[in-house]
Amino acid sequence: MKVKKVTLHLVGMKLVSPFKSSLEVVSSRESILVEVQDDDGIIGWGEVVAFSSPWYTEETIKTCWHVIEDFLIPKLLKTEISHPDELEYLFQGIKRNHMAKAGVELAIWDLYAKNHSQPLASVLGGTRKKIEAGVVIGIESIESMLNKIAIYVDEGYKRFKIKIEPGKDVEIVNTIRQHFPHLPLMADANSAYTLDDINKLRELDHYNLMMIEQPLGSDDIFDHSKLQKELNTPICLDESIVSFENARKAIELGSCKIINIKAGRVGGLQEAKKIHDLCMRHNIPVWCGGMLETGISRAHNIALASLPNFTIPGDISASSRYWERDIITPEVSIKEGLIEVPTDPGIGFEINREMISKHLMHSRIYC
């Protein structure tokens, strides 16, 4: 493959309803859509899932645009690529900037799959025709959270994640358990706790949670190993795992029993696959996390979650959960808690350019 042209589209889309975690309230979403075109006119799509401010990682939409424009695209346009895994070597001189790299790498994977007339899931090694869908409920009033859970139960979602923070944790979990005693429930702390909160976190052991996600520091592995020894509930690491090496060390230290894999967070699908394979060898189940992304990234997530060790339903909800209208056709939909893995070449969805134009803030072509 020889990439002839790259187009970056900066779009801004308003969420159907604001989403609150312990770190931030997100009401609207900026995204960089990466469009790559080869000499034959075939187009691949990727998405940068960084946020507008550095509350989740140090990367932002502006830093990602800078890195892609000034460093990644010049390398990409000079190089002929036979497989997307070559981007790891091509970009190795550029430290970190995982979300910027992932946006480009996802587009190359889509292009590669289309060049081979295969679904992205197939070229990744996916084995599932359908994946189970999970849903996330942000920090709200307990009445609102209960109402939303009831709606999502009726819609068939297979796993429910609630956001927690100090002062809004045990009481909320207890109330949810009273109303939904058998709900597949997990809690996501987004690094809101420290080791001083061990007793509070230990109280959550009483509620049969699937896991507690990222309770301690976003860059921590070591203290999580101490905390996991004190808890019966499995710890799931998210923000701490930005590479294969992070995952390897976390597993060796016993810092977690589950890992959340986000292609955007770890630098792309190739690194995500490597982490998946590592976890499979060590009997560590994984699931696919979400980033309030558009349908382009959601389509990549569906393909990734078709791999065999994604045994826990991921944060891959219907498009309507976030957007009045998504930028892909058809939109992602849920039926009886399941999402069908596309069988068309590449990501398996068409791009709605009219919707991109509607939300477009800025674009630039590089060739």
ZIUR-V83056 format. One record per helix or strand of 3 or more residues. SS is the DSSP state (A for helix, B for strand). FROM is the first residue (numbers start at 0). LEN is the number of residues. Records with the same first field share a line. If there is no record, write none. Layout:
# ZIUR-V83056
SS: FROM-LEN ; FROM-LEN
This chain:
# ZIUR-V83056
B: 1-19 ; 24-14 ; 42-6 ; 129-8 ; 158-5 ; 184-4 ; 234-3 ; 257-4 ; 284-4 ; 337-3 ; 359-7
A: 60-17 ; 85-5 ; 97-18 ; 119-5 ; 141-14 ; 169-10 ; 194-13 ; 221-9 ; 243-10 ; 262-4 ; 268-13 ; 294-10 ; 318-3 ; 352-7
